[in-house]
Amino acid sequence: MPAAASIEEVDRLSAEFADLPVEAILKEDLLRQGIAFSDEALRASAEAKPKSYFIFSFDRRPIEDMELGESSRAPEEIALSGGPRSLRRTIVSVRIAPDSPYVVDRKDGRLVLTASGDVLAEVGLQETPSYYRRTLANGKPITEMAPTIEWGYLVYLTVYRKCQYFGFKEECQFCDINENFRQQKRAGRPYNTVKEVDEILEALAIIDEEDVERRSQAYTITGGSIVEHLRGHDEAGFYARYAKAIEGRFPGRWISKLVVQALPRESLLVFRDAGVRIYHPNYEVWDRRLFSIICPGKERYIGRDEWMRRIVDAADVFGPSRVIPNFVAGVEMALPHGFATVKEALASTGEGLEFFMSKGITPRFTTWCPEPLSVLGRSQGPAPLEYHVGLLRLWRDTLARHRLPAPPGYGLPGAGKAIFSVSAFLDAVPESTPVASL
Ligand code: SF4
């Protein structure tokens, strides 16, 4: 992989891709490379909403190797604005990388994003919401039970903290869910393998009570794959219980989303009847060869072609705009099996976008963070920034060509408006892009 890009590369690509907002390009670079914090900046972040480790680590360094204790001091997200490029407000998920060229620092009493000492933007932080100061009756904190991301928009319910795809031969090669669970436990965090349905209801009742401004508008139920059974349930039965209970107690209060495997139609009907509105059967990488290498468990238990077929079939159950499979942008360039050139990687990923969007299904992506606790992230850095910028244009143009609206459940599109924080796909589209209705 090429050496880390820098703000000069952001500016170069910004000139080359003048039809894309510079905010989206910088955001992609911050997500792929991660962000460093000075001790002063961490001190100034003490009252801000902390990073919750809502499913994976999304860091470029293991917790044990963070010399400033960043994992418990860094904020969940930062909001960039201003600076020499007059940035519109841009929400970026924090991926801690003490070696990053991008450093959040304190200058003249303000928090700023810097590169080589130059100020790039003002940094805003989200205040810790009042519900984060509450606990369940059994003492478990809301930060662990029901953290919110996307500037408070999305309640993230990882109800099963592990994955039954286990070890090198089954785990997705970019994923550190099981390793992250272990490091969180070692760090003494209250990380629970399974969250009980009643605990989730109690946590949501607290959020509902405290969130008087109604910032939280959606929730995601997710967790690792269940190959056989967990607590006597198969995957569909296990996860559907949460949706059913939440929708029974708080009907329509939040947009309900579910991230699980690509399951057969009978399971999808169970989810739909439980009240799930949006289904995310994440396919991770489009290329057939890479899917089998990068997602060996999914290949072995379901198979790539069946996985894609089930995504298409899901459109009949939920409606095409409410089937939103994720892929991990950049893993298709990971060594040793990935594409050698940006052109080939984009051609392959574009084929997948075309396949789904021609059917009214809009995939979205998370920018790959090569976590050192994952197989692929152990020995390499991210995909080139040029790939990520090319993907923003490709995604935007494929969406426009098929005259599709932006996917629902992510807030507003457009630079200055988007709150989706783990990739810039919504920052890159025009503000005028309509959003699919629910
Ligand atoms: S299915 Fe893959 S990506 Fe999902 S939790 Fe398991 S190993 Fe991670």
Residues whose N, C-alpha, C, O or C-beta is under 5 A from the ligand:
A	BS01	SF4	C163 Y165 E171 C172 C175 I177 G223 G224 S225
